[in-house]
Amino acid sequence: MSKWISPPVGLGRGILAWALAASAGGGPDKMHIRRAMKAADWPEFHKANQKEVDALWANKTWVLVDLPPGKKLTKTQMLSEPKRGPDGKVDRYKGHLVARGDTKTHFVDYFDVWAPVARYSTLRALLAHCAADGLVIAQLDVEMAF
């Protein structure tokens, strides 16, 4: 049974605007830290957030330096998310420290953008190769990637 979401009444900007807004949420479980602090399972979120920050420091993800003259800091925000298992129940908690790229200007504050994302055509080719050669596919969940 498929589930359909209807556009909200009175949106006023058309179906394209509704579709873009609906797809940009990141899922109902992903939340800002202020919302996570109000949740009943805040202690678990807090542990996950602390684990994320500790891992960033332990892996020497950044080096503290003086801010160059005329430059602004990139704002960050902490996101929290309960990860769910196949049965839909909360399996574990995850914290994400993310940079607020929307506060920066391309070619002024930064030049390159790098995001390691596989295209669907690459994934389909890989799966087709595995199916044709009878290879076994295993899933790997990486806890922290640096």
N, CA, C and O atoms as CSV, one atom per row, in Angstrom:
chain,resi,resn,atom,element,x,y,z
A,1,MET,N,N,0.843,-1.173,0.000
A,1,MET,CA,C,0.000,0.000,0.000
A,1,MET,C,C,0.888,1.235,0.000
A,1,MET,O,O,1.707,1.407,0.902
A,2,SER,N,N,0.737,2.085,-0.986
A,2,SER,CA,C,1.566,3.279,-1.028
A,2,SER,C,C,0.888,4.416,-0.285
A,2,SER,O,O,-0.335,4.459,-0.158
A,3,LYS,N,N,1.709,5.332,0.200
A,3,LYS,CA,C,1.222,6.436,0.991
A,3,LYS,C,C,1.470,7.720,0.214
A,3,LYS,O,O,2.593,7.972,-0.224
A,4,TRP,N,N,0.440,8.526,0.040
A,4,TRP,CA,C,0.568,9.777,-0.698
A,4,TRP,C,C,0.461,10.940,0.272
A,4,TRP,O,O,-0.319,10.909,1.224
A,5,ILE,N,N,1.256,11.963,0.015
A,5,ILE,CA,C,1.202,13.182,0.814
A,5,ILE,C,C,0.601,14.267,-0.075
A,5,ILE,O,O,1.093,14.509,-1.177
A,6,SER,N,N,-0.446,14.913,0.392
A,6,SER,CA,C,-1.066,15.975,-0.406
A,6,SER,C,C,-0.413,17.306,-0.089
A,6,SER,O,O,0.030,17.539,1.036
A,7,PRO,N,N,-0.355,18.185,-1.094
A,7,PRO,CA,C,0.174,19.525,-0.828
A,7,PRO,C,C,-0.725,20.251,0.165
A,7,PRO,O,O,-1.946,20.102,0.129
A,8,PRO,N,N,-0.113,21.044,1.059
A,8,PRO,CA,C,-0.918,21.769,2.024
A,8,PRO,C,C,-1.830,22.783,1.338
A,8,PRO,O,O,-1.463,23.362,0.315
A,9,VAL,N,N,-3.002,22.992,1.894
A,9,VAL,CA,C,-3.955,23.953,1.342
A,9,VAL,C,C,-3.414,25.361,1.564
A,9,VAL,O,O,-2.879,25.664,2.630
A,10,GLY,N,N,-3.556,26.219,0.556
A,10,GLY,CA,C,-3.152,27.616,0.679
A,10,GLY,C,C,-1.663,27.844,0.532
A,10,GLY,O,O,-1.156,28.875,0.973
A,11,LEU,N,N,-0.944,26.906,-0.077
A,11,LEU,CA,C,0.489,27.091,-0.261
A,11,LEU,C,C,0.763,28.297,-1.146
A,11,LEU,O,O,1.646,29.102,-0.848
A,12,GLY,N,N,0.011,28.423,-2.230
A,12,GLY,CA,C,0.091,29.628,-3.046
A,12,GLY,C,C,1.246,29.699,-4.016
A,12,GLY,O,O,1.238,30.566,-4.890
A,13,ARG,N,N,2.243,28.833,-3.912
A,13,ARG,CA,C,3.386,28.925,-4.820
A,13,ARG,C,C,3.439,27.774,-5.805
A,13,ARG,O,O,4.411,27.647,-6.549
A,14,GLY,N,N,2.433,26.948,-5.825
A,14,GLY,CA,C,2.385,25.890,-6.816
A,14,GLY,C,C,2.945,24.574,-6.324
A,14,GLY,O,O,3.536,24.473,-5.249
A,15,ILE,N,N,2.736,23.577,-7.152
A,15,ILE,CA,C,3.115,22.210,-6.810
A,15,ILE,C,C,4.632,22.036,-6.781
A,15,ILE,O,O,5.134,21.233,-5.994
A,16,LEU,N,N,5.379,22.766,-7.619
A,16,LEU,CA,C,6.839,22.649,-7.622
A,16,LEU,C,C,7.415,23.106,-6.286
A,16,LEU,O,O,8.294,22.450,-5.727
A,17,ALA,N,N,6.921,24.223,-5.782
A,17,ALA,CA,C,7.405,24.719,-4.491
A,17,ALA,C,C,7.094,23.717,-3.387
A,17,ALA,O,O,7.919,23.486,-2.503
A,18,TRP,N,N,5.889,23.116,-3.438
A,18,TRP,CA,C,5.532,22.128,-2.432
A,18,TRP,C,C,6.464,20.921,-2.509
A,18,TRP,O,O,6.911,20.412,-1.481
A,19,ALA,N,N,6.758,20.463,-3.732
A,19,ALA,CA,C,7.613,19.289,-3.911
A,19,ALA,C,C,9.019,19.560,-3.386
A,19,ALA,O,O,9.616,18.705,-2.733
A,20,LEU,N,N,9.541,20.736,-3.667
A,20,LEU,CA,C,10.879,21.078,-3.181
A,20,LEU,C,C,10.892,21.159,-1.658
A,20,LEU,O,O,11.826,20.676,-1.018
A,21,ALA,N,N,9.873,21.759,-1.085
A,21,ALA,CA,C,9.812,21.875,0.372
A,21,ALA,C,C,9.657,20.515,1.021
A,21,ALA,O,O,10.257,20.261,2.066
A,22,ALA,N,N,8.865,19.632,0.427
A,22,ALA,CA,C,8.634,18.309,1.000
A,22,ALA,C,C,9.879,17.447,0.958
A,22,ALA,O,O,10.083,16.619,1.845
A,23,SER,N,N,10.717,17.624,-0.054
A,23,SER,CA,C,11.902,16.778,-0.196
A,23,SER,C,C,13.091,17.304,0.593
A,23,SER,O,O,14.080,16.585,0.739
A,24,ALA,N,N,13.038,18.521,1.105
A,24,ALA,CA,C,14.205,19.125,1.739
A,24,ALA,C,C,14.278,18.908,3.235
A,24,ALA,O,O,15.221,19.378,3.871
A,25,GLY,N,N,13.316,18.214,3.819
A,25,GLY,CA,C,13.261,18.112,5.269
A,25,GLY,C,C,14.290,17.203,5.897
A,25,GLY,O,O,14.616,17.397,7.068
A,26,GLY,N,N,14.817,16.233,5.198
A,26,GLY,CA,C,15.782,15.322,5.773
A,26,GLY,C,C,15.149,14.248,6.636
A,26,GLY,O,O,15.857,13.565,7.376
A,27,GLY,N,N,13.870,14.082,6.564
A,27,GLY,CA,C,13.198,13.041,7.319
A,27,GLY,C,C,12.634,13.561,8.625
A,27,GLY,O,O,13.131,14.543,9.175
A,28,PRO,N,N,11.607,12.910,9.118
A,28,PRO,CA,C,10.955,13.403,10.340
A,28,PRO,C,C,11.790,13.187,11.593
A,28,PRO,O,O,11.539,13.839,12.606
A,29,ASP,N,N,12.768,12.299,11.561
A,29,ASP,CA,C,13.556,12.016,12.757
A,29,ASP,C,C,14.726,12.971,12.960
A,29,ASP,O,O,15.198,13.133,14.085
A,30,LYS,N,N,15.202,13.604,11.892
A,30,LYS,CA,C,16.357,14.496,12.015
A,30,LYS,C,C,15.904,15.794,12.663
A,30,LYS,O,O,14.926,16.398,12.223
A,31,MET,N,N,16.602,16.226,13.699
A,31,MET,CA,C,16.182,17.424,14.427
A,31,MET,C,C,17.370,18.243,14.901
A,31,MET,O,O,18.469,17.726,15.102
A,32,HIS,N,N,17.121,19.534,15.073
A,32,HIS,CA,C,18.124,20.422,15.649
A,32,HIS,C,C,18.283,20.077,17.122
A,32,HIS,O,O,17.401,19.467,17.727
A,33,ILE,N,N,19.398,20.467,17.683
A,33,ILE,CA,C,19.691,20.100,19.066
A,33,ILE,C,C,18.672,20.692,20.033
A,33,ILE,O,O,18.374,20.081,21.059
A,34,ARG,N,N,18.126,21.886,19.721
A,34,ARG,CA,C,17.129,22.484,20.621
A,34,ARG,C,C,15.891,21.592,20.746
A,34,ARG,O,O,15.321,21.459,21.829
A,35,ARG,N,N,15.482,20.986,19.635
A,35,ARG,CA,C,14.324,20.083,19.680
A,35,ARG,C,C,14.691,18.777,20.386
A,35,ARG,O,O,13.880,18.214,21.121
A,36,ALA,N,N,15.917,18.301,20.161
A,36,ALA,CA,C,16.356,17.056,20.805
A,36,ALA,C,C,16.426,17.219,22.316
A,36,ALA,O,O,16.158,16.275,23.059
A,37,MET,N,N,16.792,18.430,22.777
A,37,MET,CA,C,16.896,18.673,24.212
A,37,MET,C,C,15.536,18.573,24.904
A,37,MET,O,O,15.470,18.308,26.104
A,38,LYS,N,N,14.464,18.782,24.162
A,38,LYS,CA,C,13.123,18.702,24.726
A,38,LYS,C,C,12.547,17.289,24.652
A,38,LYS,O,O,11.495,17.015,25.231
A,39,ALA,N,N,13.231,16.392,23.941
A,39,ALA,CA,C,12.723,15.031,23.763
A,39,ALA,C,C,12.935,14.205,25.033
A,39,ALA,O,O,13.835,14.477,25.828
A,40,ALA,N,N,12.092,13.201,25.199
A,40,ALA,CA,C,12.187,12.330,26.377
A,40,ALA,C,C,13.495,11.557,26.402
A,40,ALA,O,O,14.008,11.236,27.474
A,41,ASP,N,N,14.039,11.255,25.223
A,41,ASP,CA,C,15.287,10.489,25.163
A,41,ASP,C,C,16.510,11.390,24.962
A,41,ASP,O,O,17.465,11.000,24.291
A,42,TRP,N,N,16.481,12.608,25.551
A,42,TRP,CA,C,17.594,13.540,25.441
A,42,TRP,C,C,18.914,12.947,25.942
A,42,TRP,O,O,19.933,13.179,25.292
A,43,PRO,N,N,18.972,12.197,27.049
A,43,PRO,CA,C,20.266,11.652,27.482
A,43,PRO,C,C,20.958,10.811,26.400
A,43,PRO,O,O,22.180,10.862,26.267
A,44,GLU,N,N,20.187,10.043,25.631
A,44,GLU,CA,C,20.780,9.259,24.546
A,44,GLU,C,C,21.272,10.156,23.422
A,44,GLU,O,O,22.345,9.920,22.867
A,45,PHE,N,N,20.496,11.188,23.078
A,45,PHE,CA,C,20.931,12.152,22.060
A,45,PHE,C,C,22.211,12.856,22.517
A,45,PHE,O,O,23.143,13.042,21.735
A,46,HIS,N,N,22.241,13.242,23.794
A,46,HIS,CA,C,23.413,13.961,24.319
A,46,HIS,C,C,24.670,13.097,24.217
A,46,HIS,O,O,25.730,13.583,23.822
A,47,LYS,N,N,24.551,11.811,24.574
A,47,LYS,CA,C,25.698,10.894,24.460
A,47,LYS,C,C,26.161,10.776,23.015
A,47,LYS,O,O,27.363,10.778,22.747
A,48,ALA,N,N,25.214,10.673,22.074
A,48,ALA,CA,C,25.561,10.550,20.652
A,48,ALA,C,C,26.222,11.820,20.143
A,48,ALA,O,O,27.187,11.751,19.382
A,49,ASN,N,N,25.718,12.978,20.552
A,49,ASN,CA,C,26.313,14.245,20.130
A,49,ASN,C,C,27.723,14.388,20.688
A,49,ASN,O,O,28.632,14.826,19.982
A,50,GLN,N,N,27.908,14.018,21.955
A,50,GLN,CA,C,29.233,14.097,22.566
A,50,GLN,C,C,30.207,13.141,21.880
A,50,GLN,O,O,31.379,13.470,21.697
A,51,LYS,N,N,29.718,11.952,21.499
A,51,LYS,CA,C,30.552,10.982,20.786
A,51,LYS,C,C,31.007,11.545,19.441
A,51,LYS,O,O,32.153,11.343,19.042
A,52,GLU,N,N,30.119,12.247,18.742
A,52,GLU,CA,C,30.465,12.865,17.461
A,52,GLU,C,C,31.549,13.920,17.635
A,52,GLU,O,O,32.529,13.929,16.891
A,53,VAL,N,N,31.382,14.805,18.608
A,53,VAL,CA,C,32.362,15.871,18.836
A,53,VAL,C,C,33.692,15.282,19.295
A,53,VAL,O,O,34.746,15.725,18.840
A,54,ASP,N,N,33.664,14.299,20.184
A,54,ASP,CA,C,34.902,13.651,20.641
A,54,ASP,C,C,35.649,12.995,19.483
A,54,ASP,O,O,36.877,13.056,19.418
A,55,ALA,N,N,34.904,12.367,18.568
A,55,ALA,CA,C,35.537,11.726,17.402
A,55,ALA,C,C,36.170,12.774,16.484
A,55,ALA,O,O,37.237,12.537,15.918
A,56,LEU,N,N,35.526,13.917,16.337
A,56,LEU,CA,C,36.100,14.979,15.506
A,56,LEU,C,C,37.416,15.478,16.089
A,56,LEU,O,O,38.375,15.704,15.352
A,57,TRP,N,N,37.468,15.653,17.411
A,57,TRP,CA,C,38.712,16.072,18.052
A,57,TRP,C,C,39.774,14.964,17.976
A,57,TRP,O,O,40.931,15.238,17.656
A,58,ALA,N,N,39.386,13.725,18.267
A,58,ALA,CA,C,40.345,12.610,18.272
A,58,ALA,C,C,40.963,12.384,16.896
A,58,ALA,O,O,42.132,12.009,16.798
A,59,ASN,N,N,40.193,12.607,15.834
A,59,ASN,CA,C,40.707,12.410,14.480
A,59,ASN,C,C,41.367,13.656,13.896
A,59,ASN,O,O,41.700,13.698,12.711
A,60,LYS,N,N,41.550,14.663,14.737
A,60,LYS,CA,C,42.209,15.909,14.314
A,60,LYS,C,C,41.570,16.460,13.030
A,60,LYS,O,O,42.252,16.789,12.060
A,61,THR,N,N,40.235,16.547,13.066
A,61,THR,CA,C,39.479,17.024,11.911
A,61,THR,C,C,39.765,18.488,11.622
A,61,THR,O,O,39.707,18.915,10.468
A,62,TRP,N,N,40.069,19.251,12.642
A,62,TRP,CA,C,40.350,20.664,12.436
A,62,TRP,C,C,41.512,21.107,13.299
A,62,TRP,O,O,41.919,20.419,14.235
A,63,VAL,N,N,42.035,22.271,12.961
A,63,VAL,CA,C,43.100,22.905,13.727
A,63,VAL,C,C,42.621,24.312,14.037
A,63,VAL,O,O,42.155,25.020,13.145
A,64,LEU,N,N,42.732,24.723,15.288
A,64,LEU,CA,C,42.309,26.065,15.654
A,64,LEU,C,C,43.369,27.071,15.210
A,64,LEU,O,O,44.547,26.930,15.540
A,65,VAL,N,N,42.947,28.072,14.470
A,65,VAL,CA,C,43.835,29.129,13.980
A,65,VAL,C,C,43.148,30.469,14.182
A,65,VAL,O,O,41.951,30.533,14.460
A,66,ASP,N,N,43.921,31.538,14.040
A,66,ASP,CA,C,43.329,32.875,14.098
A,66,ASP,C,C,42.555,33.134,12.822
A,66,ASP,O,O,42.959,32.702,11.742
A,67,LEU,N,N,41.440,33.840,12.948
A,67,LEU,CA,C,40.601,34.168,11.805
A,67,LEU,C,C,41.286,35.247,10.974
A,67,LEU,O,O,41.647,36.296,11.509
A,68,PRO,N,N,41.473,35.009,9.665
A,68,PRO,CA,C,42.094,36.036,8.818
A,68,PRO,C,C,41.250,37.314,8.804
A,68,PRO,O,O,40.027,37.256,8.927
A,69,PRO,N,N,41.903,38.457,8.654
A,69,PRO,CA,C,41.169,39.721,8.641
A,69,PRO,C,C,40.131,39.753,7.514
A,69,PRO,O,O,40.414,39.324,6.395
A,70,GLY,N,N,38.952,40.254,7.805
A,70,GLY,CA,C,37.905,40.394,6.803
A,70,GLY,C,C,37.109,39.132,6.521
A,70,GLY,O,O,36.217,39.149,5.673
A,71,LYS,N,N,37.408,38.041,7.209
A,71,LYS,CA,C,36.689,36.778,6.987
A,71,LYS,C,C,35.711,36.524,8.127
A,71,LYS,O,O,35.914,36.979,9.252
A,72,LYS,N,N,34.643,35.786,7.813
A,72,LYS,CA,C,33.639,35.419,8.819
A,72,LYS,C,C,33.730,33.919,9.084
A,72,LYS,O,O,34.100,33.144,8.202
A,73,LEU,N,N,33.393,33.525,10.289
A,73,LEU,CA,C,33.360,32.109,10.626
A,73,LEU,C,C,32.199,31.427,9.912
A,73,LEU,O,O,31.148,32.029,9.691
A,74,THR,N,N,32.406,30.177,9.561
A,74,THR,CA,C,31.310,29.367,9.039
A,74,THR,C,C,30.532,28.858,10.235
A,74,THR,O,O,31.082,28.190,11.110
A,75,LYS,N,N,29.260,29.177,10.265
A,75,LYS,CA,C,28.440,28.718,11.381
A,75,LYS,C,C,28.214,27.220,11.269
A,75,LYS,O,O,28.172,26.662,10.173
A,76,THR,N,N,28.070,26.581,12.419
A,76,THR,CA,C,27.790,25.144,12.462
A,76,THR,C,C,26.528,24.923,13.279
A,76,THR,O,O,26.074,25.806,14.007
A,77,GLN,N,N,25.980,23.744,13.145
A,77,GLN,CA,C,24.838,23.365,13.980
A,77,GLN,C,C,24.913,21.878,14.256
A,77,GLN,O,O,25.420,21.101,13.446
A,78,MET,N,N,24.405,21.502,15.403
A,78,MET,CA,C,24.383,20.098,15.792
A,78,MET,C,C,23.004,19.537,15.479
A,78,MET,O,O,21.982,20.073,15.906
A,79,LEU,N,N,23.002,18.447,14.725
A,79,LEU,CA,C,21.762,17.747,14.410
A,79,LEU,C,C,21.764,16.414,15.132
A,79,LEU,O,O,22.816,15.796,15.302
A,80,SER,N,N,20.612,15.977,15.550
A,80,SER,CA,C,20.464,14.698,16.234
A,80,SER,C,C,19.448,13.856,15.479
A,80,SER,O,O,18.487,14.375,14.912
A,81,GLU,N,N,19.677,12.549,15.481
A,81,GLU,CA,C,18.777,11.670,14.744
A,81,GLU,C,C,18.760,10.280,15.371
A,81,GLU,O,O,19.812,9.682,15.592
A,82,PRO,N,N,17.567,9.771,15.656
A,82,PRO,CA,C,17.503,8.369,16.073
A,82,PRO,C,C,17.565,7.480,14.831
A,82,PRO,O,O,16.803,7.692,13.887
A,83,LYS,N,N,18.440,6.509,14.817
A,83,LYS,CA,C,18.537,5.565,13.700
A,83,LYS,C,C,17.616,4.391,14.004
A,83,LYS,O,O,17.638,3.837,15.103
A,84,ARG,N,N,16.820,4.025,13.034
A,84,ARG,CA,C,15.823,2.973,13.237
A,84,ARG,C,C,16.245,1.687,12.542
A,84,ARG,O,O,16.863,1.706,11.478
A,85,GLY,N,N,15.898,0.580,13.165
A,85,GLY,CA,C,16.174,-0.734,12.602
A,85,GLY,C,C,15.082,-1.129,11.621
A,85,GLY,O,O,14.169,-0.344,11.364
A,86,PRO,N,N,15.161,-2.333,11.071
A,86,PRO,CA,C,14.178,-2.801,10.098
A,86,PRO,C,C,12.750,-2.860,10.650
A,86,PRO,O,O,11.781,-2.779,9.896
A,87,ASP,N,N,12.635,-3.002,11.966
A,87,ASP,CA,C,11.302,-3.070,12.570
A,87,ASP,C,C,10.722,-1.698,12.879
A,87,ASP,O,O,9.588,-1.601,13.349
A,88,GLY,N,N,11.487,-0.625,12.621
A,88,GLY,CA,C,11.006,0.737,12.855
A,88,GLY,C,C,11.290,1.269,14.244
A,88,GLY,O,O,11.011,2.433,14.531
A,89,LYS,N,N,11.841,0.434,15.107
A,89,LYS,CA,C,12.162,0.877,16.465
A,89,LYS,C,C,13.540,1.524,16.484
A,89,LYS,O,O,14.396,1.210,15.657
A,90,VAL,N,N,13.744,2.431,17.438
A,90,VAL,CA,C,15.028,3.129,17.548
A,90,VAL,C,C,16.112,2.119,17.898
A,90,VAL,O,O,16.030,1.408,18.899
A,91,ASP,N,N,17.135,2.078,17.040
A,91,ASP,CA,C,18.243,1.141,17.187
A,91,ASP,C,C,19.416,1.803,17.917
A,91,ASP,O,O,20.039,1.203,18.793
A,92,ARG,N,N,19.703,3.052,17.538
A,92,ARG,CA,C,20.795,3.807,18.138
A,92,ARG,C,C,20.545,5.281,17.858
A,92,ARG,O,O,19.604,5.637,17.148
A,93,TYR,N,N,21.390,6.132,18.416
A,93,TYR,CA,C,21.259,7.571,18.246
A,93,TYR,C,C,22.515,8.100,17.572
A,93,TYR,O,O,23.612,7.583,17.784
A,94,LYS,N,N,22.346,9.133,16.759
A,94,LYS,CA,C,23.466,9.672,15.994
A,94,LYS,C,C,23.452,11.188,16.096
A,94,LYS,O,O,22.396,11.814,16.004
A,95,GLY,N,N,24.616,11.772,16.285
A,95,GLY,CA,C,24.782,13.220,16.272
A,95,GLY,C,C,25.576,13.615,15.048
A,95,GLY,O,O,26.491,12.898,14.642
A,96,HIS,N,N,25.237,14.753,14.450
A,96,HIS,CA,C,25.946,15.253,13.266
A,96,HIS,C,C,26.294,16.708,13.504
A,96,HIS,O,O,25.399,17.522,13.728
A,97,LEU,N,N,27.571,17.056,13.463
A,97,LEU,CA,C,27.975,18.456,13.486
A,97,LEU,C,C,28.151,18.870,12.034
A,97,LEU,O,O,29.023,18.344,11.342
A,98,VAL,N,N,27.341,19.797,11.570
A,98,VAL,CA,C,27.347,20.166,10.159
A,98,VAL,C,C,27.643,21.651,10.002
A,98,VAL,O,O,27.297,22.464,10.859
A,99,ALA,N,N,28.289,21.989,8.890
A,99,ALA,CA,C,28.590,23.378,8.563
A,99,ALA,C,C,27.385,24.000,7.882
A,99,ALA,O,O,26.705,23.348,7.090
A,100,ARG,N,N,27.124,25.251,8.188
A,100,ARG,CA,C,26.024,25.982,7.571
A,100,ARG,C,C,26.547,26.666,6.315
A,100,ARG,O,O,26.934,27.834,6.348
A,101,GLY,N,N,26.555,25.933,5.217
A,101,GLY,CA,C,27.053,26.472,3.957
A,101,GLY,C,C,26.191,27.567,3.379
A,101,GLY,O,O,26.643,28.306,2.503
A,102,ASP,N,N,24.956,27.694,3.846
A,102,ASP,CA,C,24.070,28.728,3.315
A,102,ASP,C,C,24.487,30.127,3.739
A,102,ASP,O,O,23.943,31.108,3.232
A,103,THR,N,N,25.438,30.241,4.657
A,103,THR,CA,C,25.894,31.555,5.098
A,103,THR,C,C,27.155,31.998,4.358
A,103,THR,O,O,27.720,33.041,4.686
A,104,LYS,N,N,27.601,31.238,3.380
A,104,LYS,CA,C,28.836,31.533,2.650
A,104,LYS,C,C,28.547,31.901,1.202
A,104,LYS,O,O,27.485,31.588,0.663
A,105,THR,N,N,29.518,32.573,0.582
A,105,THR,CA,C,29.414,32.989,-0.814
A,105,THR,C,C,30.484,32.275,-1.622
A,105,THR,O,O,31.667,32.334,-1.287
A,106,HIS,N,N,30.060,31.587,-2.706
A,106,HIS,CA,C,30.986,30.854,-3.560
A,106,HIS,C,C,31.984,31.812,-4.211
A,106,HIS,O,O,31.606,32.896,-4.654
A,107,PHE,N,N,33.234,31.423,-4.269
A,107,PHE,CA,C,34.372,32.171,-4.795
A,107,PHE,C,C,34.757,33.366,-3.930
A,107,PHE,O,O,35.667,34.113,-4.287
A,108,VAL,N,N,34.079,33.560,-2.796
A,108,VAL,CA,C,34.500,34.580,-1.837
A,108,VAL,C,C,34.998,33.876,-0.579
A,108,VAL,O,O,36.132,34.082,-0.146
A,109,ASP,N,N,34.134,33.044,0.001
A,109,ASP,CA,C,34.479,32.317,1.225
A,109,ASP,C,C,35.024,30.915,0.964
A,109,ASP,O,O,35.697,30.346,1.823
A,110,TYR,N,N,34.744,30.358,-0.199
A,110,TYR,CA,C,35.227,29.019,-0.536
A,110,TYR,C,C,35.298,28.891,-2.056
A,110,TYR,O,O,34.681,29.670,-2.783
A,111,PHE,N,N,36.062,27.892,-2.530
A,111,PHE,CA,C,36.226,27.690,-3.965
A,111,PHE,C,C,35.757,26.313,-4.409
A,111,PHE,O,O,35.093,26.189,-5.439
A,112,ASP,N,N,36.090,25.284,-3.653
A,112,ASP,CA,C,35.782,23.919,-4.056
A,112,ASP,C,C,34.707,23.311,-3.170
A,112,ASP,O,O,34.606,23.621,-1.983
A,113,VAL,N,N,33.918,22.452,-3.761
A,113,VAL,CA,C,32.938,21.662,-3.020
A,113,VAL,C,C,33.219,20.208,-3.348
A,113,VAL,O,O,33.318,19.832,-4.516
A,114,TRP,N,N,33.347,19.394,-2.311
A,114,TRP,CA,C,33.620,17.981,-2.534
A,114,TRP,C,C,32.639,17.167,-1.722
A,114,TRP,O,O,32.592,17.283,-0.497
A,115,ALA,N,N,31.861,16.351,-2.389
A,115,ALA,CA,C,30.908,15.484,-1.720
A,115,ALA,C,C,30.956,14.111,-2.383
A,115,ALA,O,O,30.503,13.957,-3.517
A,116,PRO,N,N,31.500,13.114,-1.688
A,116,PRO,CA,C,31.616,11.781,-2.282
A,116,PRO,C,C,30.262,11.069,-2.358
A,116,PRO,O,O,29.831,10.427,-1.400
A,117,VAL,N,N,29.617,11.190,-3.489
A,117,VAL,CA,C,28.304,10.590,-3.689
A,117,VAL,C,C,28.354,9.749,-4.955
A,117,VAL,O,O,28.836,10.203,-5.992
A,118,ALA,N,N,27.856,8.528,-4.866
A,118,ALA,CA,C,27.820,7.649,-6.037
A,118,ALA,C,C,26.563,7.946,-6.860
A,118,ALA,O,O,25.481,8.151,-6.309
A,119,ARG,N,N,26.722,7.964,-8.167
A,119,ARG,CA,C,25.558,8.139,-9.043
A,119,ARG,C,C,24.782,6.830,-9.090
A,119,ARG,O,O,25.347,5.752,-8.906
A,120,TYR,N,N,23.472,6.940,-9.340
A,120,TYR,CA,C,22.648,5.739,-9.424
A,120,TYR,C,C,23.098,4.828,-10.554
A,120,TYR,O,O,23.012,3.606,-10.434
A,121,SER,N,N,23.577,5.404,-11.650
A,121,SER,CA,C,24.031,4.564,-12.760
A,121,SER,C,C,25.248,3.728,-12.345
A,121,SER,O,O,25.391,2.585,-12.778
A,122,THR,N,N,26.118,4.295,-11.513
A,122,THR,CA,C,27.272,3.551,-11.012
A,122,THR,C,C,26.817,2.421,-10.094
A,122,THR,O,O,27.328,1.304,-10.176
A,123,LEU,N,N,25.863,2.714,-9.226
A,123,LEU,CA,C,25.347,1.691,-8.325
A,123,LEU,C,C,24.663,0.572,-9.103
A,123,LEU,O,O,24.849,-0.603,-8.788
A,124,ARG,N,N,23.875,0.927,-10.116
A,124,ARG,CA,C,23.204,-0.096,-10.933
A,124,ARG,C,C,24.228,-0.978,-11.653
A,124,ARG,O,O,24.052,-2.193,-11.738
A,125,ALA,N,N,25.303,-0.362,-12.175
A,125,ALA,CA,C,26.338,-1.138,-12.860
A,125,ALA,C,C,27.019,-2.105,-11.893
A,125,ALA,O,O,27.285,-3.255,-12.243
A,126,LEU,N,N,27.297,-1.638,-10.690
A,126,LEU,CA,C,27.928,-2.489,-9.686
A,126,LEU,C,C,27.011,-3.657,-9.304
A,126,LEU,O,O,27.462,-4.800,-9.229
A,127,LEU,N,N,25.741,-3.374,-9.065
A,127,LEU,CA,C,24.794,-4.434,-8.710
A,127,LEU,C,C,24.603,-5.423,-9.854
A,127,LEU,O,O,24.477,-6.624,-9.616
A,128,ALA,N,N,24.581,-4.929,-11.104
A,128,ALA,CA,C,24.436,-5.817,-12.263
A,128,ALA,C,C,25.646,-6.736,-12.386
A,128,ALA,O,O,25.503,-7.923,-12.679
A,129,HIS,N,N,26.841,-6.185,-12.162
A,129,HIS,CA,C,28.068,-6.989,-12.215
A,129,HIS,C,C,28.028,-8.083,-11.148
A,129,HIS,O,O,28.359,-9.235,-11.427
A,130,CYS,N,N,27.623,-7.727,-9.929
A,130,CYS,CA,C,27.558,-8.715,-8.846
A,130,CYS,C,C,26.529,-9.802,-9.154
A,130,CYS,O,O,26.766,-10.981,-8.892
A,131,ALA,N,N,25.387,-9.401,-9.711
A,131,ALA,CA,C,24.352,-10.382,-10.045
A,131,ALA,C,C,24.813,-11.308,-11.165
A,131,ALA,O,O,24.560,-12.511,-11.113
A,132,ALA,N,N,25.484,-10.763,-12.174
A,132,ALA,CA,C,25.927,-11.571,-13.316
A,132,ALA,C,C,26.999,-12.575,-12.913
A,132,ALA,O,O,27.037,-13.686,-13.441
A,133,ASP,N,N,27.877,-12.188,-11.974
A,133,ASP,CA,C,28.966,-13.070,-11.565
A,133,ASP,C,C,28.649,-13.871,-10.304
A,133,ASP,O,O,29.502,-14.608,-9.807
A,134,GLY,N,N,27.429,-13.732,-9.784
A,134,GLY,CA,C,27.041,-14.492,-8.599
A,134,GLY,C,C,27.778,-14.065,-7.344
A,134,GLY,O,O,27.989,-14.883,-6.448
A,135,LEU,N,N,28.174,-12.808,-7.258
A,135,LEU,CA,C,28.893,-12.316,-6.085
A,135,LEU,C,C,27.915,-11.967,-4.971
A,135,LEU,O,O,26.770,-11.591,-5.223
A,136,VAL,N,N,28.382,-12.099,-3.749
A,136,VAL,CA,C,27.565,-11.782,-2.583
A,136,VAL,C,C,27.793,-10.319,-2.230
A,136,VAL,O,O,28.931,-9.850,-2.201
A,137,ILE,N,N,26.702,-9.598,-1.959
A,137,ILE,CA,C,26.796,-8.184,-1.584
A,137,ILE,C,C,26.540,-8.079,-0.090
A,137,ILE,O,O,25.550,-8.607,0.415
A,138,ALA,N,N,27.432,-7.399,0.615
A,138,ALA,CA,C,27.273,-7.188,2.050
A,138,ALA,C,C,27.185,-5.697,2.317
A,138,ALA,O,O,27.846,-4.903,1.646
A,139,GLN,N,N,26.382,-5.317,3.281
A,139,GLN,CA,C,26.247,-3.918,3.651
A,139,GLN,C,C,27.245,-3.601,4.749
A,139,GLN,O,O,27.506,-4.425,5.626
A,140,LEU,N,N,27.800,-2.398,4.691
A,140,LEU,CA,C,28.734,-1.940,5.706
A,140,LEU,C,C,28.249,-0.600,6.212
A,140,LEU,O,O,28.083,0.335,5.429
A,141,ASP,N,N,28.020,-0.493,7.500
A,141,ASP,CA,C,27.585,0.761,8.104
A,141,ASP,C,C,28.802,1.375,8.785
A,141,ASP,O,O,29.298,0.842,9.777
A,142,VAL,N,N,29.279,2.493,8.252
A,142,VAL,CA,C,30.453,3.159,8.790
A,142,VAL,C,C,30.009,4.114,9.897
A,142,VAL,O,O,29.202,5.013,9.659
A,143,GLU,N,N,30.530,3.921,11.089
A,143,GLU,CA,C,30.150,4.763,12.230
A,143,GLU,C,C,30.671,6.186,12.070
A,143,GLU,O,O,29.896,7.137,12.163
A,144,MET,N,N,31.947,6.344,11.836
A,144,MET,CA,C,32.554,7.657,11.639
A,144,MET,C,C,33.468,7.582,10.436
A,144,MET,O,O,34.323,6.699,10.367
A,145,ALA,N,N,33.309,8.472,9.502
A,145,ALA,CA,C,34.156,8.482,8.301
A,145,ALA,C,C,34.959,9.768,8.258
A,145,ALA,O,O,34.402,10.859,8.377
A,146,PHE,N,N,36.268,9.642,8.088
A,146,PHE,CA,C,37.138,10.819,7.998
A,146,PHE,C,C,38.044,10.692,6.814
A,146,PHE,O,O,38.856,11.582,6.560
